[in-house]
Each structure stands twice: as C-alpha cells, then as structure tokens.
C-alpha cells in the first residue's frame, strides 16, 4: 500500500510505503492488514521500546481505531487484539508540547457489524520503521484508543473477538473533504490529522 506524500516546496509527488502485515485476519477472511508503529512520544524522540508495532485494516475515515488491552478483558477466544494493542501514552502529545486534555468519545461501526468505542487522542504514527530505516512519521494523528467493542457474528451473537482496528485513510466529498479534525473551542481548537493527510 502506498500513501501520497506531496512536497509543497517542489511540487513533486513521492510515495510512502506502508508495509503489509505478516499475517492475515478475520474469521470471515483472510483479510490483509498493514503494519504501523504507534506511540505518543514527542517530536524528535525515536524510542522504539515505546513504539509498538500494530496491524490495522486500512479504510477508516478521520480517526484510526487502535484496540487497547482493556477492550479484550472479556474475550475467551484468545483472538481479541492479536494484531497488537496499545494504550494512550502518557507524554506530551503535540509538536509544541501542549498536553491534550480534551478527549472526545468516538464510536465506529465500520458498516461491518464491528462496533468500537473509545476516546480520541492525538498520537504519533510511523510507517516503514525498521533497524535500517526511520520510516516516515506523522505527529498528532487522530487515534481512538478502543476501550470497549463487540462484533455481531453472522449467527447474531455478540463477541469481543475483534483481532485488529482500522487505519484512517481520510474521507472526502465532491469538494475534496479535509485531512484534519478540530476539537475543543473554536478559538483554540485541537487539530489532528489522518495519516495521508499529514503526509
């Protein structure tokens, strides 16, 4: 999968490779996911120990949904969160070191029978991190940390055996839409990005 990365000073088009996950997911799959590295450390601090690898299904809109261990507490199948889980990191979350204390609550049903609930945080995401590459980092991405979720099976049963969350790739309309979300007051809004919008 590739995301467009535009160089505004030279007007050239580049691409950022988002690596595919090493496994497939879904009881009705197999569905391919992509791997991102996720964490909330400040700009310029690349501590991989606080940057877990998370598999996500591409195709969300404004907010990425990352499963937390808390949302898997009632799962008895062992499938919940197998693509990786993460908690909100307790560090300054914006480029100017302002702690975001407004945490709106998000609900997503993905039009698929999967329902996810959680607060939105502005967090860091990286694609392409490896031992030989720093990859490409997007700061203040709009990320819902899922604290509650369930899946309605084809036999109409509820289960929390949701393996992966969603990576927001943006939403638009015939006017182009917007790559950002704004939260809080209109005078001092908190602005967050989806991953391709940041790039």
LINMO-V261608 format. One record per pair of residues at least 12 apart in sequence whose C-alpha atoms are under 10 Angstrom apart, sorted by the first residue. I is the first residue (numbers start at 0). J is the second residue. If there is no record, write none. Layout:
i->I j->J
i->I j->J
//
This chain:
i->0 j->14
i->0 j->15
i->0 j->16
i->0 j->17
i->0 j->18
i->0 j->19
i->0 j->32
i->0 j->33
i->0 j->57
i->1 j->13
i->1 j->14
i->1 j->15
i->1 j->16
i->1 j->17
i->1 j->18
i->1 j->195
i->2 j->14
i->2 j->15
i->2 j->16
i->2 j->17
i->2 j->168
i->2 j->194
i->2 j->195
i->2 j->196
i->2 j->198
i->3 j->15
i->3 j->16
i->3 j->195
i->3 j->196
i->3 j->198
i->4 j->135
i->4 j->195
i->4 j->196
i->4 j->197
i->4 j->198
i->5 j->195
i->5 j->196
i->5 j->197
i->5 j->198
i->6 j->198
i->13 j->198
i->14 j->198
i->15 j->126
i->15 j->127
i->15 j->134
i->15 j->135
i->15 j->195
i->15 j->198
i->16 j->126
i->16 j->127
i->16 j->134
i->16 j->135
i->17 j->33
i->17 j->34
i->17 j->35
i->17 j->125
i->17 j->126
i->17 j->127
i->17 j->128
i->17 j->134
i->17 j->135
i->18 j->32
i->18 j->33
i->18 j->34
i->18 j->35
i->18 j->54
i->18 j->126
i->18 j->127
i->18 j->128
i->19 j->31
i->19 j->32
i->19 j->33
i->19 j->34
i->19 j->35
i->19 j->54
i->19 j->55
i->19 j->56
i->20 j->32
i->20 j->33
i->20 j->34
i->20 j->35
i->20 j->52
i->20 j->53
i->20 j->54
i->20 j->55
i->20 j->56
i->20 j->82
i->21 j->33
i->21 j->34
i->21 j->54
i->21 j->82
i->22 j->54
i->22 j->82
i->23 j->54
i->23 j->82
i->23 j->162
i->24 j->54
i->24 j->55
i->24 j->56
i->24 j->78
i->24 j->81
i->24 j->82
i->24 j->161
i->24 j->162
i->24 j->163
i->25 j->78
i->25 j->160
i->25 j->161
i->25 j->162
i->25 j->163
i->26 j->78
i->26 j->152
i->26 j->160
i->26 j->161
i->26 j->162
i->27 j->152
i->27 j->153
i->30 j->56
i->31 j->54
i->31 j->55
i->31 j->56
i->31 j->57
i->32 j->53
i->32 j->54
i->32 j->55
i->32 j->56
i->32 j->57
i->32 j->82
i->32 j->163
i->32 j->164
i->32 j->165
i->32 j->166
i->33 j->53
i->33 j->54
i->33 j->55
i->33 j->56
i->33 j->57
i->33 j->82
i->33 j->126
i->33 j->165
i->33 j->166
i->34 j->52
i->34 j->53
i->34 j->54
i->34 j->55
i->34 j->56
i->34 j->57
i->34 j->82
i->34 j->83
i->34 j->125
i->34 j->126
i->34 j->127
i->34 j->128
i->34 j->166
i->35 j->50
i->35 j->51
i->35 j->52
i->35 j->53
i->35 j->54
i->35 j->55
i->35 j->124
i->35 j->125
i->35 j->126
i->35 j->127
i->35 j->128
i->35 j->134
i->35 j->136
i->35 j->166
i->36 j->49
i->36 j->50
i->36 j->51
i->36 j->52
i->36 j->53
i->36 j->54
i->36 j->123
i->36 j->124
i->36 j->125
i->36 j->126
i->36 j->127
i->36 j->128
i->36 j->129
i->36 j->134
i->36 j->136
i->37 j->49
i->37 j->50
i->37 j->51
i->37 j->52
i->37 j->53
i->37 j->54
i->37 j->65
i->37 j->84
i->37 j->85
i->37 j->86
i->37 j->87
i->37 j->88
i->37 j->122
i->37 j->123
i->37 j->124
i->37 j->125
i->37 j->126
i->37 j->136
i->37 j->137
i->37 j->140
i->37 j->142
i->38 j->50
i->38 j->51
i->38 j->52
i->38 j->85
i->38 j->86
i->38 j->87
i->38 j->88
i->38 j->89
i->38 j->90
i->38 j->92
i->38 j->121
i->38 j->122
i->38 j->123
i->38 j->124
i->38 j->125
i->38 j->138
i->39 j->86
i->39 j->87
i->39 j->88
i->39 j->89
i->39 j->90
i->39 j->91
i->39 j->92
i->39 j->93
i->39 j->120
i->39 j->121
i->39 j->122
i->39 j->123
i->39 j->124
i->39 j->138
i->39 j->139
i->39 j->140
i->40 j->88
i->40 j->89
i->40 j->90
i->40 j->91
i->40 j->92
i->40 j->93
i->40 j->94
i->40 j->122
i->40 j->123
i->40 j->124
i->40 j->138
i->41 j->90
i->41 j->91
i->41 j->92
i->41 j->93
i->41 j->94
i->41 j->95
i->41 j->96
i->41 j->122
i->41 j->123
i->41 j->138
i->41 j->139
i->42 j->91
i->42 j->92
i->42 j->93
i->42 j->94
i->42 j->95
i->42 j->96
i->42 j->123
i->42 j->136
i->42 j->137
i->42 j->138
i->42 j->139
i->43 j->94
i->43 j->136
i->45 j->133
i->45 j->136
i->47 j->128
i->47 j->129
i->47 j->130
i->49 j->85
i->49 j->88
i->50 j->85
i->50 j->88
i->50 j->123
i->50 j->124
i->50 j->125
i->50 j->128
i->51 j->83
i->51 j->84
i->51 j->85
i->51 j->124
i->52 j->82
i->52 j->83
i->52 j->84
i->52 j->85
i->52 j->124
i->52 j->125
i->52 j->126
i->52 j->128
i->53 j->65
i->53 j->66
i->53 j->80
i->53 j->81
i->53 j->82
i->53 j->83
i->53 j->84
i->53 j->85
i->53 j->124
i->53 j->163
i->53 j->164
i->54 j->80
i->54 j->81
i->54 j->82
i->54 j->83
i->54 j->84
i->54 j->162
i->54 j->163
i->54 j->164
i->54 j->165
i->54 j->166
i->55 j->82
i->55 j->83
i->55 j->162
i->55 j->163
i->55 j->164
i->55 j->165
i->55 j->166
i->55 j->167
i->56 j->82
i->56 j->162
i->56 j->163
i->56 j->164
i->56 j->165
i->56 j->166
i->56 j->167
i->57 j->164
i->57 j->165
i->57 j->166
i->57 j->167
i->57 j->168
i->58 j->109
i->58 j->165
i->58 j->166
i->58 j->167
i->58 j->168
i->58 j->169
i->58 j->170
i->59 j->107
i->59 j->109
i->59 j->164
i->59 j->165
i->59 j->166
i->59 j->167
i->59 j->168
i->59 j->169
i->59 j->170
i->59 j->193
i->60 j->107
i->60 j->109
i->60 j->165
i->60 j->166
i->60 j->167
i->60 j->168
i->60 j->169
i->60 j->170
i->60 j->171
i->60 j->178
i->60 j->193
i->61 j->140
i->61 j->141
i->61 j->142
i->61 j->166
i->61 j->167
i->61 j->168
i->61 j->169
i->61 j->170
i->61 j->171
i->61 j->177
i->61 j->178
i->61 j->179
i->61 j->180
i->61 j->191
i->61 j->192
i->61 j->193
i->61 j->194
i->61 j->196
i->62 j->105
i->62 j->106
i->62 j->107
i->62 j->119
i->62 j->120
i->62 j->121
i->62 j->140
i->62 j->141
i->62 j->142
i->62 j->143
i->62 j->165
i->62 j->166
i->62 j->167
i->62 j->168
i->62 j->169
i->62 j->170
i->62 j->179
i->62 j->180
i->62 j->191
i->62 j->192
i->62 j->193
i->62 j->194
i->63 j->107
i->63 j->119
i->63 j->120
i->63 j->140
i->63 j->141
i->63 j->142
i->63 j->143
i->63 j->144
i->63 j->145
i->63 j->164
i->63 j->165
i->63 j->166
i->63 j->167
i->63 j->168
i->63 j->169
i->63 j->192
i->63 j->193
i->63 j->194
i->64 j->105
i->64 j->106
i->64 j->107
i->64 j->115
i->64 j->116
i->64 j->117
i->64 j->118
i->64 j->119
i->64 j->141
i->64 j->142
i->64 j->143
i->64 j->144
i->64 j->145
i->64 j->163
i->64 j->164
i->64 j->165
i->64 j->166
i->64 j->167
i->65 j->80
i->65 j->82
i->65 j->83
i->65 j->84
i->65 j->85
i->65 j->86
i->65 j->87
i->65 j->115
i->65 j->117
i->65 j->142
i->65 j->143
i->65 j->144
i->65 j->145
i->65 j->146
i->65 j->163
i->65 j->164
i->65 j->165
i->65 j->166
i->66 j->79
i->66 j->80
i->66 j->81
i->66 j->82
i->66 j->83
i->66 j->84
i->66 j->85
i->66 j->86
i->66 j->115
i->66 j->116
i->66 j->117
i->66 j->143
i->66 j->144
i->66 j->145
i->66 j->146
i->66 j->147
i->66 j->148
i->66 j->161
i->66 j->162
i->66 j->163
i->66 j->164
i->66 j->165
i->67 j->79
i->67 j->80
i->67 j->83
i->67 j->84
i->67 j->85
i->67 j->86
i->67 j->87
i->67 j->117
i->67 j->143
i->67 j->144
i->67 j->145
i->67 j->146
i->67 j->147
i->67 j->148
i->67 j->164
i->68 j->80
i->68 j->83
i->68 j->84
i->68 j->85
i->68 j->86
i->68 j->144
i->68 j->145
i->68 j->146
i->68 j->147
i->69 j->84
i->69 j->85
i->69 j->86
i->69 j->144
i->69 j->145
i->69 j->146
i->69 j->147
i->69 j->148
i->70 j->84
i->70 j->115
i->70 j->116
i->70 j->117
i->70 j->144
i->70 j->145
i->70 j->146
i->70 j->147
i->70 j->148
i->70 j->149
i->70 j->159
i->70 j->160
i->70 j->161
i->71 j->84
i->71 j->145
i->71 j->146
i->71 j->147
i->71 j->148
i->71 j->149
i->71 j->159
i->71 j->160
i->71 j->161
i->71 j->162
i->72 j->146
i->72 j->147
i->72 j->159
i->73 j->158
i->73 j->159
i->73 j->160
i->74 j->149
i->74 j->158
i->74 j->159
i->74 j->160
i->74 j->161
i->75 j->158
i->75 j->159
i->75 j->160
i->76 j->158
i->76 j->159
i->76 j->160
i->76 j->161
i->77 j->159
i->77 j->160
i->77 j->161
i->77 j->162
i->78 j->159
i->78 j->160
i->78 j->161
i->78 j->162
i->78 j->163
i->79 j->149
i->79 j->158
i->79 j->159
i->79 j->160
i->79 j->161
i->79 j->162
i->79 j->163
i->80 j->159
i->80 j->160
i->80 j->161
i->80 j->162
i->80 j->163
i->80 j->164
i->81 j->160
i->81 j->161
i->81 j->162
i->81 j->163
i->82 j->161
i->82 j->162
i->82 j->163
i->82 j->164
i->83 j->162
i->83 j->163
i->83 j->164
i->84 j->144
i->84 j->145
i->84 j->162
i->84 j->163
i->84 j->164
i->85 j->144
i->85 j->145
i->86 j->143
i->86 j->144
i->86 j->145
i->86 j->146
i->87 j->118
i->87 j->119
i->87 j->120
i->87 j->121
i->87 j->122
i->87 j->142
i->87 j->143
i->87 j->144
i->87 j->145
i->88 j->120
i->88 j->122
i->88 j->123
i->90 j->122
i->91 j->121
i->91 j->122
i->92 j->120
i->92 j->121
i->92 j->122
i->92 j->123
i->92 j->138
i->92 j->139
i->92 j->140
i->93 j->121
i->93 j->122
i->93 j->123
i->93 j->138
i->93 j->139
i->93 j->140
i->93 j->189
i->93 j->190
i->93 j->191
i->94 j->138
i->94 j->139
i->97 j->189
i->98 j->121
i->99 j->120
i->99 j->121
i->99 j->122
i->99 j->183
i->99 j->189
i->100 j->120
i->100 j->183
i->100 j->189
i->101 j->118
i->101 j->119
i->101 j->120
i->101 j->182
i->101 j->183
i->101 j->184
i->101 j->188
i->101 j->189
i->102 j->117
i->102 j->118
i->102 j->119
i->102 j->120
i->102 j->121
i->102 j->143
i->102 j->182
i->102 j->183
i->103 j->117
i->103 j->118
i->103 j->119
i->103 j->120
i->103 j->143
i->103 j->182
i->103 j->183
i->104 j->116
i->104 j->117
i->104 j->118
i->104 j->119
i->104 j->120
i->104 j->143
i->104 j->144
i->104 j->145
i->105 j->117
i->105 j->118
i->105 j->119
i->105 j->142
i->105 j->143
i->105 j->144
i->105 j->145
i->106 j->118
i->106 j->119
i->106 j->143
i->106 j->145
i->106 j->147
i->106 j->148
i->107 j->143
i->107 j->145
i->107 j->148
i->107 j->165
i->108 j->148
i->108 j->149
i->108 j->150
i->109 j->165
i->111 j->150
i->111 j->151
i->111 j->152
i->112 j->149
i->112 j->150
i->112 j->151
i->112 j->152
i->112 j->153
i->112 j->155
i->112 j->157
i->113 j->148
i->113 j->149
i->113 j->150
i->113 j->151
i->113 j->152
i->113 j->157
i->113 j->158
i->113 j->159
i->113 j->160
i->113 j->161
i->113 j->164
i->114 j->145
i->114 j->147
i->114 j->148
i->114 j->149
i->114 j->150
i->114 j->151
i->114 j->159
i->114 j->161
i->115 j->143
i->115 j->144
i->115 j->145
i->115 j->146
i->115 j->147
i->115 j->148
i->115 j->149
i->115 j->150
i->115 j->159
i->115 j->161
i->115 j->164
i->115 j->165
i->116 j->143
i->116 j->144
i->116 j->145
i->116 j->146
i->116 j->147
i->116 j->148
i->116 j->149
i->117 j->142
i->117 j->143
i->117 j->144
i->117 j->145
i->117 j->146
i->117 j->147
i->117 j->148
i->118 j->142
i->118 j->143
i->118 j->144
i->118 j->145
i->118 j->146
i->119 j->140
i->119 j->141
i->119 j->142
i->119 j->143
i->119 j->144
i->119 j->145
i->119 j->182
i->119 j->191
i->120 j->139
i->120 j->140
i->120 j->141
i->120 j->142
i->120 j->143
i->120 j->144
i->120 j->191
i->121 j->138
i->121 j->139
i->121 j->140
i->121 j->141
i->121 j->142
i->121 j->143
i->121 j->189
i->121 j->190
i->121 j->191
i->121 j->192
i->122 j->137
i->122 j->138
i->122 j->139
i->122 j->140
i->122 j->141
i->122 j->142
i->122 j->143
i->122 j->191
i->122 j->192
i->123 j->136
i->123 j->137
i->123 j->138
i->123 j->139
i->123 j->140
i->123 j->141
i->123 j->142
i->123 j->194
i->124 j->136
i->124 j->137
i->124 j->138
i->124 j->139
i->124 j->140
i->124 j->141
i->124 j->142
i->124 j->193
i->124 j->194
i->125 j->137
i->125 j->138
i->125 j->194
i->126 j->194
i->135 j->198
i->136 j->194
i->136 j->197
i->136 j->198
i->137 j->192
i->137 j->193
i->137 j->194
i->137 j->195
i->137 j->196
i->137 j->197
i->137 j->198
i->138 j->191
i->138 j->192
i->138 j->193
i->138 j->194
i->138 j->197
i->138 j->198
i->139 j->179
i->139 j->189
i->139 j->190
i->139 j->191
i->139 j->192
i->139 j->193
i->139 j->194
i->139 j->197
i->140 j->167
i->140 j->179
i->140 j->180
i->140 j->190
i->140 j->191
i->140 j->192
i->140 j->193
i->140 j->194
i->140 j->195
i->140 j->196
i->140 j->197
i->141 j->167
i->141 j->179
i->141 j->180
i->141 j->181
i->141 j->190
i->141 j->191
i->141 j->192
i->141 j->193
i->141 j->194
i->142 j->165
i->142 j->166
i->142 j->167
i->142 j->191
i->142 j->192
i->142 j->193
i->143 j->164
i->143 j->165
i->144 j->164
i->145 j->164
i->147 j->159
i->148 j->160
i->148 j->161
i->149 j->161
i->166 j->193
i->166 j->194
i->167 j->192
i->167 j->193
i->167 j->194
i->167 j->195
i->167 j->196
i->168 j->192
i->168 j->193
i->168 j->194
i->168 j->195
i->168 j->196
i->169 j->192
i->169 j->193
i->169 j->194
i->169 j->195
i->169 j->196
i->170 j->193
i->170 j->196
i->177 j->192
i->177 j->193
i->177 j->196
i->178 j->191
i->178 j->192
i->178 j->193
i->178 j->194
i->178 j->195
i->178 j->196
i->178 j->197
i->178 j->198
i->179 j->191
i->179 j->192
i->179 j->193
i->179 j->194
i->179 j->196
i->179 j->197
i->180 j->192
i->180 j->193
//
